[in-house]
Amino acid sequence: MHRASHQQCFIPMATPRRQNTGLSRNSPDTQSGSAPAVVGTTAASSSHRSVNVQKILSLNAQACSSHSNNNNSRQLALVQLWSQCASPVSFTSSVASAAIIDLVAKHNLDWTDSLEGFENSLAAVTAEGQALANMIHSIGNLIITAAEIFSGDASKLKTTISKNVFGTKNNRHPFIALISTKALVETILFSEMDRIMDNRPDSAQYRIAAFDILAPFLDFCLLDRDGRMSIVSGTAVLWLTKTLNTCLFDSDMEPFVVHLFDYLCSVPNRYPLDRSRLSTTLQTIIGILVDFYCLPSTQSSVSAEYKVVLGGRLLLIVLSWMADMRRFELATLPLMQSIQTLFRNRKGYVVPTLPFDTLWPLLSYILMDSPTVDEQRVVVDWMHALINAAEEPMSTMIANMALLPIFQVLGESQSEIVTKKCSEILTKLESLPKTSELQIHSKMEPLATSGMAAVIQAEVHHLRQTWNASEEDPLLTLGDESMLSSLIYTTFMFHPDENKRVNATIRQAQMEDGRLVTLALFIYMLRVDPSPLVKLHLLQEAIPSLVTSKDEVVTARILRAILTLINGIPNAPSGSKFIHSHMGAVGVRILFLVWKRQPRVWKTLRHVIHGWVESRPRLIKTPQKSDPEYEMEVAVLSTIRDICAFDAAGYAEVLIPFLATLLGSVELYASSLCTIIETMNLTVEANVVEPRAAWNVLLCHVAEHAMKTGHSGMLQEMCVFYGIVGSRNEDTQVYLDLREAVLNNYIQPLLASEDPEVLAAALKALSSFTAPEILPILPTESPSLYIRERILEAQDHLVVDEFSLILDKLVRHELQHMRRGLFKDAAFKKATPDAASGTLELDRLQGVLTVVSSNILQKWQSGDVNPGLRIGYALSSLLCSSVVEKLPSASRNNNNDDPTGEVDDSLEAIRARQSYRNVMTALTDVTLTDHLVERISALEGWTALFDNMWVSSDDTQTLVIAETLIGDLYKKITDGYVPAHCANALFAITGIILSLHRHSHPASTVQSSMLAKHLLQNFVRPESLSDVGGSDEVQFAVLVSLSFVTPLAAVDEKLVASVLGVFTDRLQTDAANTNTSSEISNWATFAAGWAFCNVLAGLVGSPTKTAELNEICQQTLQQLLAVFELNTASFALTLGILIAFPRLSVAIASSSSQTHKSGAGGAEVEAVQRIKTMARNDLEAFLENQQQASSAQSLARLLGAPWVIAFSDRTEASSEERKADTELLDRALLTVTSRRDLQPQLVHFTVPFCQMIHTNLDVRNPLSSEISLFAGRIHSLVNLIRITPTSAARHTAVVALASLFGIDWLHGPTVTSVGSHGLFSYLTSSVNPAVMAAVTNSALSTLLELSGLSILITTSASSDAAGATSSAAHAVVIPGIKAPSAKSAMMVQDLKAGRLAAMVLGHIACHVHRLGQADSGKVIGTSSEPKDYSRLPAPTSWLRALWDGLWEPLQMGTAQRAQKSYSAALELLLYTIHTLPTPLPAVNWFPLLTQLVALEPRLIVPAIHMASRHANTSTSLMEFLIMSLSSFKLDTSAGGPQQDAGLSEEELFVGEEGLGRILALGGLPLVASEGDQALSELDKVRGLDSLAKRVTLPNSRVIDLVEKLVKVLFFNQDGTNRTAHDPEVEVLQLVFLDTLSNHVKSYRQGRSSSSVGSSLNKTNQAQPLSEDAKELLGELRAVILRVFYQVSFDEPMTAQRVLRRLADLSLMSLSHLDAAHLDTSTSSEAQANAGARVLKQAIGIASLYRAGYLTSQQEGRLTQVAQAALLIVSGHISAVDASGANNTNRMLAESAISVLLYTMNAGIGERRHLLTTAQRKKKNALRFTWLQRILDLLVLVSSQPKVFAKGLVLLLSGAALLWWDEQDVLTRDLRENYSLESQEGASTRTSPVDDAEAKLLAMADDHDLEHDDSQNSGSVGAVSGMDYNILEDDEFELWQQEFLESISTETVEGGGEDAERQAEHQRTVLGRMSLLMPDIIMSVRGNGSASSSDNLTAARLLRLAFDPQIQKTEKQFLVTLLRRMEHLVPKGQAWILK
């Protein structure tokens, strides 16, 4: 029985025996020697088969019995069984194989092990013939067992088999191994497959399971590209056909039939794409499917539902392959014939169909450019039947896609039937209703497909999304394929929104292919479109744009259509009558537009113009404006004009005779005459016709006619011609006569015109003439009257604008011819208007005092002076240093041998100079203990000490010297331990700052701010004071220094407030103390009051006083007044306030002088008057009572009262008031002199009285009594000094004597103006010099003797040979050996008086020296520029009139100003100044501009423009800019000042006009192109570069300003980020950052050279930055880096724009980015805003990559950031309990991916196509590198399904679909060069650009392409000048729009939470990529653009496909990708495709 059972198993094996012979013959490799042995063995074995059978049975039994006992015996038995299976004896192998199967059936051998054993036996032994068949039969038995198990056979459940065993086992199917390695085995295999399928013929489930096991083998046979498999594939097809046939009629087998049909339908979808031909196997499979579907048996046996599904799938398969074949220009007719077979008209037959939205676009695409007539006919028939048979309403949106191919067929087809059907389709389309919302949003089931069908499906899906999109310019098409894009544009051309229709026509006209069909479509739109706007666009833009120089057919068709419009009939003969019609006029204009694109149309255009000119005189009457004749006239004349405007040089010669004919023979409308004049102006401007010739031939008659008729339009056009005449510079008498005639006869009469437009035109023409020609023509000769009447009081603003042109011309002329000395300052006014004798006396005094100064300085330097007098000599030497002539530079350097004479700026050289030694010596010698006057005038000496130390012609050397001195002095303060020395060091630093301020050096402002901050930090707060710092001397110096340096830094309101706070705190502290002393026991307290008034005086008189500062001063002044009125302050404080108060009163009077008429400054003036009144009352009360003061406060007020009366402002005091005050002081002095108790206080009465006497003489004609009083007082003081012993009276007399010489003890070192309360001395300006000489000699001799100087003053002066008088001629130094007189000896014994006398001599010498400077026009200028232009002549100066005109509205009363608005006129005047060349004559603009802005806030814009323009040479304008920017605030209300055009106020502040100018002044110039730089250099007043002093800003002020702007722009008032999206704020942020970029980003250099970056770097390498500028650059970057760290945004585009700029400005290394701590996995807080953080990280790393700061290893950070973004998008990182935050995070993370993809795409965006071949190859190579990195990332995240799926869609698909366009991948013949002509039809994803923009873009290469320097050298200037940031924004916005509309998953309707729509979107994107990505790789491979990148890409895709964790959808997609590029897949791994 056992044998029998085995024999039953052997029976099926008998069938393949017939193959034995064939197999034995097919053994060519068998050696001849071994064959006999094999044969013999076989014969022996065959003769003893029973023995072998018994042996095998024994082994079988042993294997069964040893299953659980002896494992080794069992294994040995199995090994022997397997060896018998491979026996060459067929019977033996059969028995052994059956034994193995028996073991499996009895569960003694594992099924999987048995399969492995058979496979190993096949691989190890060369089995042939029947033995091979036996083993195949056994494998078949195993397959049967597996099929039974998989089908659910209960008897087989004990056996466990993996369902994937045949698909993945050892990566091979056993049948695949056999067919691949064994010859002629396919018959055995397919027979065995029959046996397997028929094992259980009645079980459908079994057949399905068995077929699934055999499916991998069938895939291998059908899908493999190996040539040997092509034969096997036929057998496989036959086997499938037979199997299907056997089951069709069996109803029980329907599930299996359905399964088999599904498999057959899947084969074409997985079939490898052959780009050269249609595979026979594929065609056969499709044919079988079609045939089976059409069989009645199939129709009857398959369910109705499945027939619909099967028919749709089959139809989609065929159409999909047709679309793919069409794309690669392969034959599609065989497939079309297969489709025809499907359409049967038979009962019971289900015609296959597809949804209309799927089928119609496919048919439209296939119909377009059909390769054959038959195919065209079939598709038209199909579409005709489809549209007529539609039961449900069709979507017009989809249906209109067929319009373009329908029109193509109508134009091509010769078949009447086809044409008729197309017409019917067109009619049906016209009748379709508007697409409803329901149709747009109806659910469209996506069908499983690939290739072009998938792309079409994606386009339809995109069309639904964008049809009703609200964006102004949505992305109409995805742009994957140009023909498909044309179909999409076509349907948008019939959109309900006319703007979208216009946009679609623009895009369609840009398509390169199908222009003729597009023309037909446009003409059709003209007929059916109801919108006039669309029709106008079609006629004027769309249709003419189809014309190209290469396509003559389209041009001819368009020309024919145009001529039909013009002539009224088609093909009109050449001699036909000219027809006037409305459409003819339109046709003329279209013809002109066509001619612009195709010049060869000129003959036709000229013929049309000529025909009209000939026909015009034939008109009987002049046409009316509504007649077509008039419209034709306008059209033709406008065309002539436009031709001349386009190319006058080439065509004017032909057209001018036409105009002459018309003027001579026809009566034309005035408007036509205007057009003719305009045409002639164009020809004259183009230099085709000379102005004189045009005038003589044509225009003189027209001009006369225009003057006679007074027609406004004609006069305006003639004025244009007059302007051309004026602008030409032909130097001939004939032309000069023409100019004169035009001016006098034509322009001048028009200046009286009442028509504002004519007057404006005449003024504009007049402005073209020269200023000398303009002046006699003007209606008024007075500049001030001209501005008042023509501009300020003008009623029409249009005329005002033109009057400003005249003004600009005249002011420019004045500046060009102005004396260069007037550009400096106002110091050219003489010091005195008296006779010349005053000058002689001044010269004499200067000579005397020069000798005195030299002697004092020499004695002090040498030490040859009485030690008791040294202090006085030291103080005097400070002052005398400015009198002694400055030494040559070589001497100052102690280097007389230096032949060059250059100044040595080294620290050693500076410290070796005598001037430096003088400073250091003075620190120890000077003390201020002798007298009150010494203290209040100390800074004058310290300031004068440095006046001669600066290098007047070199600010840089001056700055080096000053910084060296200041640095050493700061060190003295820090290291000092003697209070007096530290105080002197503070005074010295203050003196340096004030001296720099006198010399208008910009460093004074910086140093003043630094010193004030240093003092506030180290010498004010009690906790920071040391013993030395807290001493009385040092505190006195601190307060005095603060009072002088604070006004220089008045723009820093915080600093000013801090300083004023110090003084107010001192006042409060003093009020709390109970000090009743009536002496100055604490000089710091005195300084608190004295310096308080002093600092207020400086702030009030500051030229840069702002409204806020003015308010602070007013409040502080009220506090001061309250202290004075309460009378509670200490004696020292009250006295200090009163002594310094006069300076405050003078400042208030000066400040309010220009605003008192408008009511400003009233409170301050009132406060001053109250204190003056109280001072007079106190003094009068003292004279009346004659009593001792009751308190210390009363005494202080009494002593301070004379100072207030004598030194206060007296400009408006009458003579009676002066006389009364003088008498009051005289009486007070007499009273005090007689009182012993007040003798120590005598100075408080004597000095003010002497000052009053001198002040009274400061008039033009002093009274004789005043002169007598003056001379008598000098004699009195001299006698007092000589006869009075040591006493306070003598000391007071010495000081008072200086007041009579003109010394003003109170006004300090800043007094430099000439005139009232300035530099004046009656001793030098008297009309009686002989008398005054005696007086001065007496006084000076007394002082000389008292100070111990032996100098004799001579009464006459001798001159040298040249006539010059030397200083030594006026005074002679007496030798020291001569014994002094007794009186002299007595005087010298009073050492204190001698010290005071020496000091007074120094003051007098310095004062007289400055008087000489003022007289010679050499007074030192200050940063307080001249207050006005009074130095310019009023009758002739237009600049002065302009200045006065700006002041005039401010000086009006309020009621007068209310009658008229002057804002427009003032704005125009400011813009006039803005346009003037630089530099302007010096003047203080600050008060004018601040008051104008306060009067009219809208004037801030022109004020900023003007200040920015001229700030380089004007300190006041620079300060105004800083003040304006410091007050910058965001105005969120709509009521702020808005401009009709141009930038807003805020944008100006943060733009180039505001912040940009500040950066330039700080040392960071604007990077301008060479052309811009040349223009800016031309608009300058020549010859003033060396004269005009450049203004510079310190780094600290620039940084402070930038930080303030940053705080306002990026942060709220509470310091938090501005997270709310505000478009206005965003604009300001971008302008701010762009401005910084223009000054900072150009110096950012990385390791690689970007095209733009390198160009900018090259531009700036020619202008290296200074060290200060480099320091400023670093500080700015630090500020911006902090902003980058802190800000974040929730709106992606805002984040990209702002953060990219911040990153570009600040990030310079990866460490900078890492310091931001943007890791999203660190904490829950990081996860809450993970999207914003990853977006910032992406932008930062992208910036570093583009700038070249990343190494090749660091570039991997881009993919790391992409991985972090994918984790957020997929939901792996999310905020807790915040769904809204999660949505925002996902949206921002997707934007981060978009940024990274944009950056990887070779740097700059896709719009720049003008690349060379080498550049394109490099770009593609870089793209492939990043593509492989993306694939590596996907491999890394493949274990996370959600992350992998998102990465596949966002990263891989985004790269493939956005990086490459159709031009890169469409054909095998990749285009190598992109010419400019080929760019006329740009890529569909880009917006149209004009020629100028195309040229500009051509200069900007992509960043990552490394070009030679020669390639960039030509475009450096252009690239530097263009706005790179704005271009980048536009590029990324286009990129982001396409990313959002075609790639992003968050923009899908329903958002990221709708899983169904997400899946649909994923299928759409992957379907598109399945088409494009293989094309990308294959096309690049075919063109050799990449070497191994394509293979690496395929390898990575294979690795992903092998990954078992990849889900089914993604795996299928990867297989589809690899199938389409199967050539790249290694043969050993190609099985994965099956």
Disulfide bonds with the S-S distance in Angstrom:
none
